[in-house]
Amino acid sequence: MADGMEQLFWNEKKYSVGCDTIDQQHKQIFGLINQLSTASSEMIDDEMIMAILEELLEYSQEHLRYEEEVMEKCNYADLENHKQQHWQYLEKVSALSVSAMGAEKEATKDIVTFLNKWWGQHILAEDMKYRPAIEKMKGKI
């Protein structure tokens, strides 16, 4: 990439939470973030960037809802805190998206930087906390 923006690469051992559907969704989110990163660094037109960002937002919302449903089925003890983190993420990304509309490419780069950091850290630090609950429920969710 021209400006050296980092991309997220799926690593099963590192990022798998023990639920195939959630893992596939995380991979899809990584792919959309990488598309956004590439579009931003290659100076693709704003309309394309906003389309990718919109798809990412919609897909993220679907994923987070599904993840919360799985955590609820598994009786995950920290579900409310996890939901709060999801809500904060959606608020932040929505605000960043609004600021990116018609703005310079820097705004899109800021979004990509935030997304890379948030998703990488969230999966490793927060999603891994519910992995034992998922493993107990294998075959029931």
N, C-alpha and C positions, 0 to 999 in steps of 0.2 A: 504494500500500500504506500502511496506517495508520501503521506505525512506520518507514517509509523503508528497510527492508531491501533491499539491492541484489539484483538478479537478473542472471543470466548470459544474454547474448543472442548467438546464433550469428552470426558474421561469417565468411563463406567465405574471404575474402582473409586474414583475421587467423588463423583457427584450422585451416584445412584442412591435413591432413598428406599429402595426395596419394593417399589410399586412400578410395574412396567408402564402403566398409563401415565403416571406422573413423570417418570423418567423420559418418556417420549415427548411429553409436553415441554419439559425443560429443554430437551434437544431442539425442539421447534423454536422456542423462545431464543435460544442461543443463535440459531440460524437467522432469525429475523433481526436480532441486534447486529449480527455480522453484516447482513444486507444493508442495514442503515449506515453502519460504519463505512462500508465500501462506497455506497452512494454519496455519502458526505465527502469522503476523501477524493473521489473522482469527479467531484463537482457536477453530479447529476442534477437535473432541474428540480426546483423546489416542489413541484407538483408530485414527482415520483417519491421524493423524500417524505412528503407528508402522507402519501398513500402507504408507504412502508410503516411509518410511525402509527398511523391509524390502525393498520392490521395488527401491529404489535400490541397496541393498547387493547383492542378488542380480544385478541387471543389471550393476553395476560389476564384480563378479567375472567374469561371462561376458565382458564387454568386455575386461578386463585379460588374461584367458587368450587371447582371440582376438588381441589386439594383440601379445602375446608370441609367439604362433605365427607371425604375419606377420613380426615382427622376426627370428625364427629362420630362416624361409624366405629372408629377404633377407640373411642372414649379417651382421646388424647387430653391429658390434664391441662395443658397450657394453651388450649384452643383459643380462648378469648384474647390472650396476648398476641398470638400468631395472627388472628384476624385484624387486630389493631395495626400490626406491622404492614399487613397487606393494604389496609385502608390508607395508611400514611404513604405507602409506595404509589398507589393510584393517584392520590392527591398531588404528590410531587411530580409525577410524570405528566399528569394533565396540565399542571402549571407550566412546566418546562415546554410542553408541546405548544401551548398558547403563545409563549414568548418566542418560540421558534418560527411561528407563522410569519412569513415575509421578512424574517430577520436574516442576519448574515449567517454564513456557514458555521461560525463560532458557536452559535446557539445549538445547532445540531450536534456539534462535537461535544458540547457540554452534556447533552442528553445521552450520547453514546458512552461517555465517560461514566456518568451516573449509572446507566443501565449495566454496564460491565461490572462495576464495583458492587452494585446492589445485588444483582442476581448471583454473582460468584460468592459473595459473602453470605447472602441469605440462605442459599442452599447448604453451604458448608456449616454455617453456625446455627441456623434455625431449623431448616427442614430436617437435618440429620437428627434432631432431638425427637422427632416423631417416628423415626425408622424402627425403633424397638416395638412401638405400638402396632405398626404395620406388620412387622414380622410375626407378632402374636396372632394377628388376624388373617394370615395368609390363607387364601382360598375362600374367605368369607366376604371379601370386598371386591 
